[in-house]
Every structure is written in structure tokens, then in C-alpha cells.
Amino acid sequence: MPSSRPLRADAQRNRDALLAAARDAFLAGEADAHVEDIARRAGVAVGTLYRHFDTREALVEEVYRQEVAELCAAPSALLEQHAPDEALRQFLLLLVEHAAIGKGMAAALASIMATDSPVFVDARAQMAACLDRLLAAGSGAGTIRADVDGKTLLRAMGGVCNLRAAEGWREDAARITALLFDGLRCRADITRD
């Protein structure tokens, strides 16, 4: 079990270097990169890797958690920089990019799919909460319909992002995301009850 004490500066640098090296390897499609290779790329000994991550799967989980945390930090900045409907549109496109990262990491992530890790359930909950926040902001501004929740929209985006197995999927995903976004926008010509 990890300690709740903050890491020393050098230990934090080593941990960050390990995560960056693992992320680069996984995104490059090197899903079977050995821990020895990741440690070497990070400039540390393999023992250092195991001091931070008990198993290779724990390293994969942490890389994925870091990706999700970066993604889920975006709504605040988007809402500061854009109108709520534009912030939502941009976040939907970030979800497509997240799927691209997931494509690169798919084989590495497969190693933890068979475990009882809560990493995917947690990630979906965080992403749905981000969408709820953006949808509420858009609804409050009168630009986004109020009858869709984050969980439903995340499921729709999951369908869009599952295109990633096909060649040219990003362009198709961007076009379908634009259609989905258009369906979320409030229109003055729709009669409401």
C-alpha cells in the first residue's frame, strides 16, 4: 500500500520519469515493453520502478489514471475560455483524442482488463461527471438541451470512439461528434412543452 507521505523530490522525479517513459512506450504501440526497458528509458534502475509500482499492471493503471486526470481537468479551463456550448464541443473532441490514446494503449490496458481493477469504472464516472458539468453549464446558458445526462452522452461517445479500429477513424469520429453536438444544441424553432 502506498504511503500517504509526499515523495522526496528525487523520488518524485523518478516516478514522473517512469510514467513518462511508460506512456511514450505504450502510445508508440510497444504494449509489451518490458519493465527493464521502461526503467532504462526513464534513467533509473528496475528496482526503482518496483519501489514505485508493485507490478507492471500497476504502472499501466497509473499511466491510464494520469491520462484520465488530464482529460478531466479540461472542463474548468474550457469553461473559462469559451461559452458553455463551445466548451462542451471541445470536450467531446478531447474524448475522441482520448480514444486515440486508448488505441495506442489498448494492448497494454488489456493486461488490466482481466483484473478486478476499478480503473475503468472510475474513469467512466469521472468523464460522465465532466460531461454533466458541461451539459449543466450549457443548459443554464440556454444553448444546450437539458434532457441529456453525462452518462448517456458518454455512452454515445463510446460508440463514436469504437470506430477507432477502422482506417481513417478520427475523421469519421469528428464528423459524427459534430452531428451529435448539433443534436445537443437548443434551437429556437423547437416547440417545448
Legacy VTK file of the C-alpha trace (Angstrom):
# vtk DataFile Version 3.0
C-alpha trace
ASCII
DATASET POLYDATA
POINTS 193 float
0.000 0.000 0.000
1.470 3.399 -0.984
2.445 5.768 1.788
0.381 8.906 2.289
3.564 10.905 2.835
4.698 13.039 -0.076
7.645 11.698 -2.048
11.079 13.264 -1.764
11.897 15.467 -4.760
14.263 12.908 -6.319
11.767 10.079 -5.805
9.019 12.183 -7.408
11.296 12.919 -10.389
11.976 9.180 -10.777
8.273 8.359 -10.584
7.410 11.050 -13.136
10.189 9.816 -15.449
8.897 6.241 -15.200
5.339 7.323 -16.019
6.522 9.408 -18.980
8.667 6.575 -20.335
5.832 4.062 -19.948
3.316 6.415 -21.571
5.638 7.023 -24.533
6.211 3.285 -24.974
2.522 2.390 -24.754
1.417 5.184 -27.093
4.075 4.099 -29.590
2.363 0.709 -29.644
5.002 -1.011 -27.530
2.412 -2.670 -25.324
4.803 -5.477 -24.493
7.602 -3.111 -23.415
9.421 -4.791 -20.558
9.797 -3.055 -17.228
13.555 -3.176 -17.723
13.204 -1.165 -20.971
10.882 1.358 -19.324
13.265 1.784 -16.379
16.224 2.224 -18.754
14.343 4.872 -20.776
13.491 6.671 -17.539
17.146 6.579 -16.495
16.551 4.533 -13.351
17.191 1.000 -12.152
14.430 -1.593 -12.402
14.370 -1.757 -8.591
13.346 1.903 -8.577
10.432 1.062 -10.861
9.297 -1.675 -8.492
9.584 0.652 -5.480
7.001 2.891 -7.144
4.863 0.224 -8.853
4.448 -3.269 -7.399
3.637 -4.774 -10.792
3.711 -3.861 -14.468
-0.101 -3.717 -14.322
0.109 -1.101 -11.551
2.298 1.003 -13.849
-0.187 0.628 -16.734
-3.057 1.606 -14.418
-1.239 4.707 -13.235
-0.424 5.802 -16.788
-4.109 5.445 -17.674
-5.227 7.260 -14.490
-2.875 10.105 -15.387
-4.378 10.332 -18.889
-7.901 10.431 -17.443
-6.907 13.036 -14.841
-5.501 15.287 -17.582
-8.651 14.848 -19.644
-10.933 15.551 -16.690
-9.030 18.714 -15.789
-10.033 20.231 -19.142
-13.649 21.347 -18.428
-12.618 24.067 -15.980
-10.216 25.647 -18.452
-12.649 25.200 -21.330
-15.451 26.912 -19.413
-13.128 29.801 -18.538
-12.087 30.272 -22.165
-15.311 29.537 -24.079
-19.066 29.787 -23.970
-20.594 26.653 -22.398
-21.739 25.123 -25.693
-18.293 25.592 -27.263
-16.648 24.196 -24.125
-18.827 21.088 -24.477
-17.991 20.744 -28.187
-14.282 20.984 -27.467
-14.508 18.432 -24.651
-16.296 15.989 -26.956
-13.371 16.310 -29.356
-10.988 15.717 -26.453
-12.867 12.479 -25.765
-12.113 11.423 -29.340
-8.433 12.211 -28.748
-8.588 10.239 -25.504
-9.829 7.291 -27.554
-6.804 7.709 -29.811
-4.578 7.454 -26.749
-6.608 4.440 -25.682
-5.992 2.881 -29.088
-2.260 3.226 -28.596
-2.540 1.794 -25.101
-5.155 -0.865 -25.900
-2.829 -3.837 -25.702
-1.212 -2.552 -22.515
-4.626 -1.885 -20.986
-5.719 -5.419 -21.898
-3.382 -6.664 -19.179
-5.537 -4.997 -16.509
-8.947 -5.636 -18.064
-8.961 -9.160 -16.700
-8.223 -7.989 -13.154
-10.666 -6.568 -10.645
-9.162 -3.109 -11.053
-11.683 -0.281 -10.670
-9.667 1.929 -13.048
-12.180 1.782 -15.922
-15.263 2.236 -13.736
-13.582 5.203 -12.051
-12.573 6.698 -15.405
-16.100 6.437 -16.820
-17.554 8.022 -13.670
-15.093 10.922 -13.874
-15.767 11.512 -17.573
-19.544 11.372 -17.053
-19.212 13.910 -14.219
-17.265 16.227 -16.537
-19.986 15.911 -19.150
-22.681 16.563 -16.518
-20.886 19.776 -15.570
-20.590 20.939 -19.189
-24.174 19.973 -20.016
-25.466 21.854 -16.955
-23.487 24.947 -17.931
-24.851 24.794 -21.476
-28.389 24.166 -20.268
-28.101 27.054 -17.834
-26.975 29.309 -20.681
-29.896 28.128 -22.802
-27.668 26.723 -25.547
-27.701 23.000 -24.725
-30.776 20.857 -24.195
-31.467 19.871 -20.607
-32.766 16.329 -21.142
-29.428 14.536 -21.597
-27.072 13.498 -18.814
-23.349 12.861 -18.850
-23.659 9.088 -18.602
-25.906 8.934 -21.678
-23.666 11.253 -23.664
-20.589 9.255 -22.642
-22.256 6.089 -23.953
-22.945 7.831 -27.261
-19.340 8.984 -27.437
-18.218 5.449 -26.630
-19.990 4.310 -29.767
-18.290 7.035 -31.769
-14.890 6.195 -30.324
-15.297 2.495 -31.033
-14.721 3.406 -34.671
-11.018 3.501 -33.836
-10.468 0.039 -35.278
-11.102 1.364 -38.814
-8.693 3.254 -41.035
-9.367 6.998 -41.074
-11.481 6.683 -37.935
-10.537 10.074 -36.489
-12.088 11.984 -39.378
-15.257 9.903 -39.169
-15.376 10.309 -35.391
-15.016 14.094 -35.707
-17.888 14.243 -38.238
-20.165 12.050 -36.104
-19.250 14.066 -32.998
-20.287 17.238 -34.860
-23.658 15.640 -35.675
-24.083 14.559 -32.067
-23.206 18.048 -30.838
-25.724 19.609 -33.228
-28.377 17.357 -31.699
-27.484 18.628 -28.228
-27.900 22.283 -29.083
-31.106 24.120 -28.225
-32.934 25.502 -31.203
-35.361 28.379 -31.074
-37.645 26.706 -33.619
-38.314 23.649 -31.412
-41.585 23.931 -29.524
-41.274 22.988 -25.867
-43.999 21.625 -23.592
LINES 1 194
193 0 1 2 3 4 5 6 7 8 9 10 11 12 13 14 15 16 17 18 19 20 21 22 23 24 25 26 27 28 29 30 31 32 33 34 35 36 37 38 39 40 41 42 43 44 45 46 47 48 49 50 51 52 53 54 55 56 57 58 59 60 61 62 63 64 65 66 67 68 69 70 71 72 73 74 75 76 77 78 79 80 81 82 83 84 85 86 87 88 89 90 91 92 93 94 95 96 97 98 99 100 101 102 103 104 105 106 107 108 109 110 111 112 113 114 115 116 117 118 119 120 121 122 123 124 125 126 127 128 129 130 131 132 133 134 135 136 137 138 139 140 141 142 143 144 145 146 147 148 149 150 151 152 153 154 155 156 157 158 159 160 161 162 163 164 165 166 167 168 169 170 171 172 173 174 175 176 177 178 179 180 181 182 183 184 185 186 187 188 189 190 191 192
